[in-house]
Amino acid sequence: MEAADERGRQGSGFADEDVVPASEARKLEERVRELERLLGRKTMEVEILKEALDLARAKKPTLLSRSPASGDSP
């Protein structure tokens, strides 16, 4: 049983795998959460800009129909 406990303390059982200290694991997990929040914000920005672009494209034909034709200018 002691050998199994010792292996458990050494890591996940993979011979070449390094053991990561708990403090470093917490820092890495916090970084992942921070990056996930940033990704969420950027995703929202993209969605907002796509909607704005769609609205602008929808208004473009209206604006073009109200502007004088290129052949009508003096």
PyMOL commands that set and color helices and strands:
alter all, ss='L'
color gray80, all
select helices_A, chain A and resi 2-10+22-66+70-72
alter helices_A, ss='H'
color red, helices_A
deselect
rebuild
show_as cartoon
